[in-house]
Amino acid sequence: MKVVLPPLHKTQRIVRDHPARFKVLACGRRWGKTYLGSALAVETALKHGRAWWVAPSYKMGAPGWRGISGLAGQIPGAGLQKGQLLWNMPGGGVVQIRSADDPQSLRGDALDLVVPDECASMREEAWTEALRPALSDRRGRAIFISTPRGHNWFYDLWMRGQEGNGEWKSWNFPTSANPHIDPAEIEQARLDLPDRVFRQEYLAEFVDIKGTLAMRTWFGIVDNAPKGLRYRAWDLAATERKLMSDDPSYTVGTLMIKAKGHYYVEDVVRARLGPGAVEALILQTARLDGYGVPIHLAQDPGQAGKAQIAALVRMLAGWVVLSERVTGDKVTNAMAFVAQAQHGNVSLVRGEWNRAWLDEMCAFPVAKHDDQVDATADAFNALSQVRGPLPKIQVMVRRR
Protein backbone atom coordinates (compact mmCIF):
# COMPACT_ATOMS: atom_id res chain seq x y z
CA MET A 1 0.00 0.00 0.00
CA LYS A 2 1.32 3.46 -0.92
CA VAL A 3 0.46 6.86 0.49
CA VAL A 4 -0.93 9.33 -2.02
CA LEU A 5 1.58 12.18 -1.79
CA PRO A 6 2.03 15.43 -3.68
CA PRO A 7 5.33 15.29 -5.57
CA LEU A 8 8.51 15.81 -3.58
CA HIS A 9 10.79 18.53 -4.89
CA LYS A 10 14.19 17.68 -6.32
CA THR A 11 16.36 17.85 -3.21
CA GLN A 12 13.79 15.95 -1.13
CA ARG A 13 13.94 13.13 -3.68
CA ILE A 14 17.75 13.10 -3.48
CA VAL A 15 17.57 12.43 0.26
CA ARG A 16 14.72 9.91 0.01
CA ASP A 17 16.38 7.82 -2.70
CA HIS A 18 19.89 7.65 -1.26
CA PRO A 19 20.70 4.14 0.09
CA ALA A 20 22.55 5.28 3.26
CA ARG A 21 21.21 3.83 6.47
CA PHE A 22 21.83 7.01 8.51
CA LYS A 23 20.99 10.29 6.78
CA VAL A 24 21.84 13.69 8.29
CA LEU A 25 19.99 16.63 6.82
CA ALA A 26 20.94 20.23 7.73
CA CYS A 27 18.49 22.51 6.00
CA GLY A 28 17.04 25.98 6.13
CA ARG A 29 13.64 26.94 7.42
CA ARG A 30 10.73 25.90 5.17
CA TRP A 31 12.92 23.64 3.02
CA GLY A 32 10.42 20.82 3.64
CA LYS A 33 12.18 18.62 6.20
CA THR A 34 9.00 18.05 8.23
CA TYR A 35 7.07 16.90 5.17
CA LEU A 36 9.87 14.58 4.02
CA GLY A 37 10.33 13.06 7.48
CA SER A 38 6.58 12.57 7.88
CA ALA A 39 6.35 10.79 4.52
CA LEU A 40 9.23 8.44 5.35
CA ALA A 41 7.76 7.62 8.78
CA VAL A 42 4.31 6.80 7.36
CA GLU A 43 5.78 4.74 4.51
CA THR A 44 7.79 2.72 7.04
CA ALA A 45 4.65 2.02 9.06
CA LEU A 46 2.78 0.97 5.90
CA LYS A 47 5.49 -1.65 5.30
CA HIS A 48 4.62 -3.13 8.73
CA GLY A 49 7.46 -1.29 10.43
CA ARG A 50 7.64 0.71 13.63
CA ALA A 51 8.62 4.37 13.20
CA TRP A 52 9.16 7.11 15.78
CA TRP A 53 9.22 10.84 15.23
CA VAL A 54 11.34 12.17 18.12
CA ALA A 55 11.35 15.89 18.97
CA PRO A 56 13.13 17.79 21.78
CA SER A 57 9.72 18.21 23.46
CA TYR A 58 6.12 17.27 22.73
CA LYS A 59 5.37 20.89 21.89
CA MET A 60 8.17 20.95 19.31
CA GLY A 61 6.80 17.67 17.93
CA ALA A 62 3.50 19.32 16.93
CA PRO A 63 4.55 20.06 13.29
CA GLY A 64 5.60 16.42 12.84
CA TRP A 65 2.31 15.21 14.29
CA ARG A 66 0.36 17.43 11.89
CA GLY A 67 2.40 16.17 8.94
CA ILE A 68 2.05 12.52 9.91
CA SER A 69 -1.68 12.84 10.63
CA GLY A 70 -2.28 14.58 7.31
CA LEU A 71 -0.82 11.56 5.51
CA ALA A 72 -2.04 8.77 7.79
CA GLY A 73 -5.57 10.15 7.71
CA GLN A 74 -5.73 9.30 3.98
CA ILE A 75 -5.16 5.60 4.57
CA PRO A 76 -8.23 3.32 4.81
CA GLY A 77 -8.12 1.27 7.98
CA ALA A 78 -5.54 3.45 9.77
CA GLY A 79 -6.40 3.83 13.45
CA LEU A 80 -5.67 6.90 15.57
CA GLN A 81 -4.76 6.77 19.26
CA LYS A 82 -4.71 10.50 19.88
CA GLY A 83 -3.80 10.29 23.54
CA GLN A 84 -0.66 8.35 22.62
CA LEU A 85 0.09 10.47 19.51
CA LEU A 86 0.11 7.20 17.58
CA TRP A 87 -1.25 5.84 14.29
CA ASN A 88 -1.77 2.10 13.74
CA MET A 89 -1.49 1.07 10.10
CA PRO A 90 -3.19 -1.87 8.38
CA GLY A 91 -0.93 -4.87 8.78
CA GLY A 92 0.43 -3.87 12.18
CA GLY A 93 2.79 -0.98 11.45
CA VAL A 94 2.99 1.94 13.87
CA VAL A 95 4.11 5.56 13.66
CA GLN A 96 4.31 7.59 16.86
CA ILE A 97 5.46 10.98 18.17
CA ARG A 98 7.86 10.85 21.13
CA SER A 99 9.64 13.49 23.21
CA ALA A 100 13.37 13.45 24.03
CA ASP A 101 13.04 15.74 27.06
CA ASP A 102 13.75 12.62 29.18
CA PRO A 103 16.08 10.44 27.07
CA GLN A 104 15.63 7.45 29.38
CA SER A 105 11.90 7.33 28.52
CA LEU A 106 12.88 6.36 24.95
CA ARG A 107 14.38 3.03 25.97
CA GLY A 108 12.72 -0.30 25.24
CA ASP A 109 11.12 -0.58 21.80
CA ALA A 110 12.74 -2.08 18.71
CA LEU A 111 12.41 0.35 15.80
CA ASP A 112 12.66 0.32 12.01
CA LEU A 113 13.00 4.10 11.62
CA VAL A 114 13.64 7.07 13.87
CA VAL A 115 13.29 10.67 12.74
CA PRO A 116 15.06 12.92 15.29
CA ASP A 117 13.56 16.34 14.52
CA GLU A 118 15.43 19.58 15.36
CA CYS A 119 18.03 17.31 16.91
CA ALA A 120 20.51 20.20 17.14
CA SER A 121 18.32 21.30 20.07
CA MET A 122 18.15 17.76 21.52
CA ARG A 123 20.36 16.12 24.14
CA GLU A 124 22.90 13.79 22.55
CA GLU A 125 22.16 10.93 24.95
CA ALA A 126 18.68 10.60 23.44
CA TRP A 127 20.48 9.18 20.37
CA THR A 128 23.46 7.44 21.91
CA GLU A 129 21.76 5.81 24.92
CA ALA A 130 18.21 5.17 23.67
CA LEU A 131 17.50 5.53 19.96
CA ARG A 132 20.64 4.00 18.42
CA PRO A 133 20.33 0.77 20.47
CA ALA A 134 16.63 0.58 19.54
CA LEU A 135 17.61 0.18 15.87
CA SER A 136 19.85 -2.84 16.39
CA ASP A 137 17.23 -5.62 16.51
CA ARG A 138 15.75 -4.77 13.10
CA ARG A 139 18.75 -3.01 11.62
CA GLY A 140 16.65 0.12 11.55
CA ARG A 141 17.37 3.42 9.86
CA ALA A 142 17.52 7.06 10.99
CA ILE A 143 17.10 10.41 9.28
CA PHE A 144 18.27 13.36 11.36
CA ILE A 145 16.55 16.60 10.35
CA SER A 146 17.44 19.98 11.82
CA THR A 147 18.37 23.56 11.28
CA PRO A 148 21.99 23.94 12.50
CA ARG A 149 22.69 25.32 15.98
CA GLY A 150 26.44 25.89 15.98
CA HIS A 151 29.10 23.21 16.25
CA ASN A 152 27.41 20.68 18.53
CA TRP A 153 26.75 16.93 18.30
CA PHE A 154 24.45 17.40 15.30
CA TYR A 155 27.39 19.01 13.49
CA ASP A 156 29.54 16.00 14.43
CA LEU A 157 26.96 13.68 12.86
CA TRP A 158 26.82 15.88 9.76
CA MET A 159 30.61 15.75 9.45
CA ARG A 160 30.48 11.96 9.78
CA GLY A 161 28.16 11.88 6.79
CA GLN A 162 30.70 13.88 4.78
CA GLU A 163 33.46 11.33 5.34
CA GLY A 164 32.19 8.88 2.73
CA ASN A 165 31.27 6.00 5.06
CA GLY A 166 28.67 3.94 3.19
CA GLU A 167 26.34 3.77 6.20
CA TRP A 168 26.27 7.55 6.69
CA LYS A 169 25.44 10.43 4.31
CA SER A 170 24.80 14.10 5.01
CA TRP A 171 23.47 17.07 3.05
CA ASN A 172 23.16 20.82 3.45
CA PHE A 173 20.23 22.47 1.70
CA PRO A 174 19.28 26.17 1.99
CA THR A 175 15.69 27.37 2.07
CA SER A 176 16.05 28.44 -1.57
CA ALA A 177 16.29 24.77 -2.60
CA ASN A 178 12.53 24.57 -2.03
CA PRO A 179 11.02 25.80 -5.32
CA HIS A 180 7.74 26.63 -3.57
CA ILE A 181 9.28 29.44 -1.48
CA ASP A 182 9.18 32.88 -3.09
CA PRO A 183 12.77 34.16 -3.57
CA ALA A 184 11.55 37.64 -2.66
CA GLU A 185 10.54 36.35 0.78
CA ILE A 186 14.01 34.91 1.34
CA GLU A 187 15.58 38.21 0.31
CA GLN A 188 13.29 40.06 2.73
CA ALA A 189 14.38 37.72 5.54
CA ARG A 190 18.01 38.48 4.67
CA LEU A 191 17.27 42.19 5.18
CA ASP A 192 15.28 41.60 8.38
CA LEU A 193 17.71 39.31 10.21
CA PRO A 194 21.27 39.67 11.53
CA ASP A 195 23.72 38.16 9.04
CA ARG A 196 24.75 35.21 11.20
CA VAL A 197 21.14 34.37 11.99
CA PHE A 198 20.16 34.47 8.30
CA ARG A 199 23.08 32.22 7.45
CA GLN A 200 22.00 29.70 10.08
CA GLU A 201 18.23 29.78 9.59
CA TYR A 202 18.02 30.19 5.79
CA LEU A 203 21.39 29.06 4.41
CA ALA A 204 21.64 26.16 6.91
CA GLU A 205 25.26 27.00 7.74
CA PHE A 206 26.90 25.80 10.95
CA VAL A 207 27.52 29.21 12.49
CA ASP A 208 28.47 29.89 16.10
CA ILE A 209 25.98 32.58 17.10
CA LYS A 210 27.58 34.02 20.19
CA GLY A 211 28.92 37.33 21.36
CA THR A 212 28.45 40.72 19.72
CA LEU A 213 25.01 39.82 18.37
CA ALA A 214 24.18 43.46 19.04
CA MET A 215 26.35 46.56 18.73
CA ARG A 216 26.11 49.70 20.86
CA THR A 217 25.87 51.92 17.79
CA TRP A 218 22.55 50.31 16.85
CA PHE A 219 20.74 51.92 19.79
CA GLY A 220 19.94 55.61 19.72
CA ILE A 221 19.44 57.51 23.00
CA VAL A 222 16.47 59.89 23.28
CA ASP A 223 15.30 62.11 26.12
CA ASN A 224 11.63 61.16 25.78
CA ALA A 225 9.58 58.59 23.91
CA PRO A 226 6.44 59.49 21.94
CA LYS A 227 3.02 58.20 22.91
CA GLY A 228 2.27 54.67 21.80
CA LEU A 229 1.46 51.15 22.95
CA ARG A 230 3.31 50.34 26.17
CA TYR A 231 4.17 46.95 27.66
CA ARG A 232 6.05 45.85 30.80
CA ALA A 233 7.65 42.40 30.71
CA TRP A 234 9.20 40.71 33.75
CA ASP A 235 11.95 38.10 33.92
CA LEU A 236 11.62 36.69 37.42
CA ALA A 237 14.23 35.58 39.93
CA ALA A 238 13.91 35.13 43.68
CA THR A 239 17.47 34.97 45.01
CA GLU A 240 18.90 37.59 47.33
CA ARG A 241 22.57 38.48 47.25
CA LYS A 242 23.84 37.38 50.69
CA LEU A 243 27.60 37.60 50.15
CA MET A 244 29.70 39.96 48.05
CA SER A 245 30.99 36.89 46.19
CA ASP A 246 27.46 35.83 45.22
CA ASP A 247 26.30 36.62 41.70
CA PRO A 248 22.67 35.41 41.42
CA SER A 249 20.20 36.27 38.68
CA TYR A 250 18.25 39.52 38.69
CA THR A 251 14.54 40.17 38.59
CA VAL A 252 14.09 42.55 35.65
CA GLY A 253 11.07 44.49 34.42
CA THR A 254 11.40 46.17 31.00
CA LEU A 255 8.93 48.83 29.85
CA MET A 256 8.77 49.24 26.07
CA ILE A 257 6.80 51.52 23.76
CA LYS A 258 5.82 50.89 20.16
CA ALA A 259 5.13 54.07 18.15
CA LYS A 260 4.91 54.35 14.37
CA GLY A 261 6.91 51.17 13.79
CA HIS A 262 9.72 52.21 16.15
CA TYR A 263 10.45 50.64 19.53
CA TYR A 264 11.59 52.54 22.62
CA VAL A 265 12.98 50.89 25.73
CA GLU A 266 11.60 53.41 28.23
CA ASP A 267 12.51 51.98 31.62
CA VAL A 268 14.29 48.98 33.15
CA VAL A 269 13.80 47.93 36.78
CA ARG A 270 16.51 45.53 37.97
CA ALA A 271 17.05 44.08 41.45
CA ARG A 272 18.17 41.02 43.42
CA LEU A 273 15.42 40.28 45.91
CA GLY A 274 13.79 37.44 47.82
CA PRO A 275 10.34 36.12 46.83
CA GLY A 276 8.24 38.49 48.96
CA ALA A 277 10.24 41.53 47.90
CA VAL A 278 9.90 40.53 44.22
CA GLU A 279 6.11 40.60 44.51
CA ALA A 280 6.23 44.00 46.23
CA LEU A 281 8.49 45.39 43.48
CA ILE A 282 6.19 44.15 40.70
CA LEU A 283 3.08 45.62 42.35
CA GLN A 284 4.76 48.95 43.07
CA THR A 285 5.99 49.19 39.47
CA ALA A 286 2.54 48.30 38.10
CA ARG A 287 0.97 51.08 40.16
CA LEU A 288 3.51 53.58 38.85
CA ASP A 289 2.94 52.43 35.24
CA GLY A 290 -0.86 52.52 35.62
CA TYR A 291 -3.64 50.16 34.58
CA GLY A 292 -3.15 51.00 30.91
CA VAL A 293 0.19 49.14 30.75
CA PRO A 294 -0.20 45.36 30.22
CA ILE A 295 2.15 43.05 32.11
CA HIS A 296 3.95 39.98 30.79
CA LEU A 297 5.25 37.37 33.26
CA ALA A 298 7.68 34.67 32.18
CA GLN A 299 6.77 31.37 33.87
CA ASP A 300 9.49 28.91 34.80
CA PRO A 301 8.72 25.25 33.99
CA GLY A 302 7.40 23.10 36.81
CA GLN A 303 4.78 23.34 39.52
CA ALA A 304 6.61 26.05 41.48
CA GLY A 305 6.54 28.33 38.44
CA LYS A 306 2.80 27.79 38.00
CA ALA A 307 2.12 28.59 41.65
CA GLN A 308 4.22 31.75 41.50
CA ILE A 309 2.41 33.04 38.42
CA ALA A 310 -1.02 32.23 39.88
CA ALA A 311 -0.18 34.28 43.00
CA LEU A 312 1.07 37.22 40.93
CA VAL A 313 -2.01 37.22 38.69
CA ARG A 314 -4.26 37.39 41.76
CA MET A 315 -2.18 40.22 43.16
CA LEU A 316 -2.38 42.16 39.88
CA ALA A 317 -6.17 42.06 39.51
CA GLY A 318 -7.16 45.04 37.38
CA TRP A 319 -4.21 44.87 34.99
CA VAL A 320 -3.90 43.01 31.70
CA VAL A 321 -1.65 40.11 32.75
CA LEU A 322 -0.28 37.54 30.33
CA SER A 323 1.75 34.58 31.52
CA GLU A 324 3.91 32.60 29.12
CA ARG A 325 5.78 29.40 29.95
CA VAL A 326 9.49 29.63 29.21
CA THR A 327 10.33 27.32 26.28
CA GLY A 328 12.97 27.27 23.57
CA ASP A 329 16.39 28.88 23.63
CA LYS A 330 17.17 32.46 24.63
CA VAL A 331 18.97 33.37 21.41
CA THR A 332 15.98 32.49 19.23
CA ASN A 333 13.68 34.40 21.59
CA ALA A 334 15.81 37.55 21.21
CA MET A 335 16.46 37.42 17.47
CA ALA A 336 13.44 39.39 16.29
CA PHE A 337 14.35 42.24 18.64
CA VAL A 338 18.03 42.15 17.63
CA ALA A 339 17.03 42.32 13.95
CA GLN A 340 14.97 45.48 14.54
CA ALA A 341 17.84 47.04 16.47
CA GLN A 342 20.30 46.25 13.67
CA HIS A 343 18.11 48.21 11.25
CA GLY A 344 17.87 51.26 13.53
CA ASN A 345 14.34 50.66 14.81
CA VAL A 346 15.14 50.64 18.56
CA SER A 347 15.97 53.56 20.85
CA LEU A 348 16.62 53.86 24.58
CA VAL A 349 15.12 56.58 26.75
CA ARG A 350 17.96 58.18 28.65
CA GLY A 351 18.31 56.79 32.18
CA GLU A 352 20.74 55.45 34.76
CA TRP A 353 19.95 51.90 33.62
CA ASN A 354 21.29 52.50 30.07
CA ARG A 355 24.91 51.49 30.68
CA ALA A 356 24.16 48.16 32.42
CA TRP A 357 21.53 47.33 29.80
CA LEU A 358 23.90 48.01 26.89
CA ASP A 359 26.73 46.08 28.55
CA GLU A 360 24.54 42.99 28.85
CA MET A 361 22.80 43.28 25.47
CA CYS A 362 26.05 43.72 23.55
CA ALA A 363 27.73 40.75 25.26
CA PHE A 364 24.76 38.41 24.83
CA PRO A 365 24.68 35.40 24.71
CA VAL A 366 28.09 34.87 26.32
CA ALA A 367 27.57 37.42 29.11
CA LYS A 368 27.26 36.05 32.64
CA HIS A 369 23.72 37.43 32.96
CA ASP A 370 20.93 37.66 30.39
CA ASP A 371 17.94 38.71 32.52
CA GLN A 372 17.65 42.15 30.89
CA VAL A 373 17.86 40.58 27.43
CA ASP A 374 15.09 38.10 28.28
CA ALA A 375 12.75 40.77 29.66
CA THR A 376 13.43 43.08 26.71
CA ALA A 377 12.85 40.33 24.15
CA ASP A 378 9.59 39.31 25.85
CA ALA A 379 8.35 42.92 25.84
CA PHE A 380 9.23 43.31 22.16
CA ASN A 381 7.71 39.97 21.13
CA ALA A 382 4.47 40.83 22.93
CA LEU A 383 4.29 44.36 21.47
CA SER A 384 5.10 43.24 17.93
CA GLN A 385 2.04 40.96 17.97
CA VAL A 386 -0.41 43.69 19.06
CA ARG A 387 -2.81 44.62 16.27
CA GLY A 388 -4.91 47.37 17.83
CA PRO A 389 -5.74 49.02 21.18
CA LEU A 390 -5.65 46.89 24.30
CA PRO A 391 -8.46 46.96 26.89
CA LYS A 392 -7.61 48.99 29.97
CA ILE A 393 -8.87 46.57 32.60
CA GLN A 394 -8.73 42.85 31.99
CA VAL A 395 -7.05 39.83 33.51
CA MET A 396 -6.06 36.81 31.44
CA VAL A 397 -3.47 34.10 31.41
CA ARG A 398 -1.88 32.79 28.22
CA ARG A 399 0.69 30.00 27.83
CA ARG A 400 2.77 29.17 24.81
N, C-alpha and C positions, 0 to 999 in steps of 0.2 A: 504494500500500500504506500502511495506517495502523497505528500502534502501538496496541495495546489498553492504554489507560491508565485508572486510577481517575479519577474526576472531579476537576478542579482546583477549588479553592475560589474564591470570588468575586474577590478581589483578584489572584490568579494569572491569572484569565481576563482581567481588565482589562489587565494587562501584555501577555499573549500576543496579544490581539486588536488592540492599538493599531498603527496603520500606520507609526509612526516607524521610521526606519532604525537609529538609535542610541538604545537604551533604557538608562537609568541607574536602577538599583534599589537604594536604601538601605533595608535592612530589618532588623528585629530577629532575634535568634537564634530558630531553629525556625519562622520564618515559612513556609518552604518554597522558598527560593530555589534550593537545590541540585536539588530535584525539578523545578522549572520549567525551569531551565537545561538539565538532562539531557534533558527531553522535547523542548525546542526543538532541541537538538543532534542527537538521533536522528532527529527528523522531517526536519531538513535533509538528513541523510545518506540517508534513504529517498527523497528527491526528487532523488537523484543528485548531491547537493552534497557539499562538503568542509567539515567543521565541526571546530573545535578548542576544547577546554576547556582554558584556560590558568590555572594556579594559581601562587602565588608560589614554590612548591617542589613536587617530586613528592609529598612526604609530605602537604602540604596539599591536593594534588589527589586524595587517596584517596577522600573522600566523593563527588566528582564521578564517579570511576571506578566506584564501587559503584552510583551511580544510573544511569549510562549502561549498565553491564553488565546491571543488572536489567531494563532495557527492551529492549536489543538482544538479550539472550538469548531473548526471546519470538519473535523474527522468524525464520521458516524461511529457511534459506539464508544467514543472517548468519555471517560468519567471524571468529574471534577470533585476533589476533596478540598474545598476552599480553605477550611481551617488549617489544613496541613500544607497549603500552597503546593498542591500536587495534582497531576493529571495521570490517570491510568489509561493506557492505550489498549486497543484490541490486541489480544495475543499475549498480554502480560507485561508489556513495557511500561516504564514509569519515567516521568520527568518532574523534578521537584526543585523549588527554590529553597536554599539554605543560607544561613548567616554565618560568617566567620568571626563574629565578635567574640565568641568563645571557641577557639580552635579545637579544644578537646571534645566538644559536642559533635564534631564531624567524624569521629571515629566510628568504626563498626561495619558499615555497609560495603559490599563489593560493587564497583562501579565500572560502566563501560565508557563513560565520558564525563569529564568535569569541565565546566566553563567558569573559571575564576574571573569575575567581572570587576573592573577597576582595581585590579590586584596590586597596583602601585600604592594603593591606600590600605592594603590588607597586611596583616601580620604574617611574616614568612612561615612561621610554624604551622599555619593552617595548611600550607602545601606540604612542607617537609614531614610533619608529624602525623597528619591525618589524611590528606587527599592523595598524596603520592602512594602510600601503602594501600589505599583502597582500590587502586588500579591494578594491583599485581595479580589478583586471582584471575581476572578476565583479560589481562593484558590490555587494559583500557587506555583511552586517549585523553588528551587535554588540549584545550585552546585557551590561552591566556589573552584576555582583551583588556586594554587599559589605555588611558591617556598617560603619558609619562609624568613622573613626579620626582625629578632629579635622579641622582645616581644611587638607587637603592636596589633591593633584591630583584625587583622586576627588571631593572636595567641589566643585572647580572644574567638573568634568564635570556633576555634579548641578545646579549653578547654571545651567550652559548649557542643560540640559533644562528649566529653569523659565522661560527667556526667550521661549518660544513659537516658536522656530525649527522649521519643519515637519520637518526631518530628525532633530531631537533631542527627547526627552521623558524626564522624570525623575519618580520617585515616591518617597514615604517611607511605609513601612508598618511599624507596630509588631508585635511578636510576637502581640499580642492579635487582630490581623487574621486569624490562622489559627484557624478555629473548632474545630480538633482539639486545641488546647492548653488544658488545664484552667486557667481563670482563677485558681483557688486556687494553682496552681503559680507563676503570674506574680506574684501577691501575695507569696508566700513569697520569691521571688527579690528583690523590692523590699525586703523586710525583711533579707535576708541580705547585700545588696551595698551599697557606698557609693553615694550618690545619683547622682553623676556617672556612675559605671559602669553603674548600672541604666538611666539615661537613654540611654546609648550603646548598650548591648547589647540592651535590650528595647524601648526606645522609638525606637531608630534615629535619635537626635538627633546632630547634629554638635557634639560637646562637646570642648573642649580639656581633656584629662585631664592636668594637670600642676601640680605644686606643691601643697603642703598636702593631699596625699591622706590623710595620717595626721596626727593631732593628739596632742600630748604628753599631754593629759588622758585619752586612751584607755588608757594603759598604767599599770597599778598597779605599785608597787614592793614586793616582799616580801623578807624576810630569808632565807627558805628555801623551797624547792619541795617538795611532797609526792612520795612515791614514784609512779612511773608509767613508761610507755614513754619511752625516751630515744633521741635520734638526733643525730649530729653530721654536719653538711653543710659541705662546703668549696667555696669559690669561689677558684679558683687563679689566681695571677699569679706571674711569675718575673722581676721587674725590681727591682733594687736602687736605692735612692736614692743617687746619686753626688754630686750637688750640692744645695745648699740650695734652689736654684730649681727643681729637679726635683719633679714631683708625680705619680709613677707609680701604678698601681693597687696595691691591697693583696691579699695572700692572707688570707682570712678563714675561720675555722672556727666555726660556730654550733652550740652544744649546746642542744637543746630537749627539753622534757618534756611529755608529754600525760597528764593525770590527771583523770578524771571530767569529760571534755568541756572542760577548761580547758587552755590552753597556757602554758608557762613558758619564757622564754628564760633559761637557767641560766648560760651562759658564752659569751663571744665572744673568740676568739683572733684578733689582727689584727697583721700585720707586713708590711714590705717587705723581701723577701729574694731572693737568687739561687736558681737551680734546685736546687742541692744542699742549701741551707739550708731550702728549702721542704719537701723530702722529710724532712729531719731533724725539722722542726717537727711535721709530720703524724704521724710515728711516735711522737715523744715524747708528743704529745697523746693519741694512741690508747692508749698504755700507761697514762697517767694516768686516762683514762676507763674502761679495762678492756674485756675481750672482750665484755661484755654490751651494749656500745653500738655499734650499726651505724653505718657510715660511708657517706656519699653524696659522690661526686666528680663535679663538673660537668666535662664533656669539651668542650674547644674543637673546632670543626669542623676537618677537615684531618688529614693523616697525623701531624703533630707531636703533636696532641692525643691521637690513638690511642696513640702510642708512650708518651707521658707517663702515661696512665692504666694501660697494661699494666704499666709499671714499678712504679707505686704499688700495684697489686693484688698483684703478686708480693711486694713489701715487706710488705704488710699481711696476709699469710697467717695465718689464725686468726681474723680478724674478718669479720663480715658486711660486704661491700663492694659497693655498687651504683654503677655508672657510668652517667650519662645524658648524651647528647649535647645540647649547648646549641642549642635551636631556639626560634623564636617571639620575641615581644618581651618585655622585662623587666616592663613594666607589667602585662600579662596574667598573667605568672607570679606576680606579687606580690598580685594582687587577692583571692584567696581568703583569704590571711593578713590583708590590710588589713580585709576585711569582718568577720573574727572580732574583730580589735582594736576596730573601731568599736562592736561590741556588747558590749565589756567582757570578752571571753574570752581576753585575753592579758595576762600579767604578766611583769615583769622581776625576776630575782633581783638584789638589790643588789650592785653591783660597780663597780670603777673604769672599766669599759668603758661604763657606762650613758649617760654624757653624749654621747660620740662616736656611739654607736648611735642615740640619740634625735635628735641633730642631723641625721644622714644620713637616717634614716627619715622624719622630718617635713619634709624638703626634697625628697624623692624625688617625681618623676623629674627634677627640674631641678638637683639637687645635682651637684657636680663628680664625686663618687664614688658608686657604688651597690653596692660589693662586699659590704657588710654586709647590704644589702637582699636581694641575690641569694642569699647563703648562708642567711639567715633564711627566705626564701620556699621554698627547696629543702628545708630541714629540716621546715618546716610541711607542705608538699605531700606529702613522704614519710610523715610521721607520720599525717596525716589519712587516708591510704589503708590504714593497718595495721588489720587485723581479727582480732587475736589475738596471742598471745605469739610473739616471734621466737626462732629457734634461737640458741644461744649461740656456736657455732663453725660457721661456714659461709663459703664464699667464692663469690660469684657476680657476674656482670657483666650489667647490663641497660641497653639503649639505648632511648630513645624512638623 
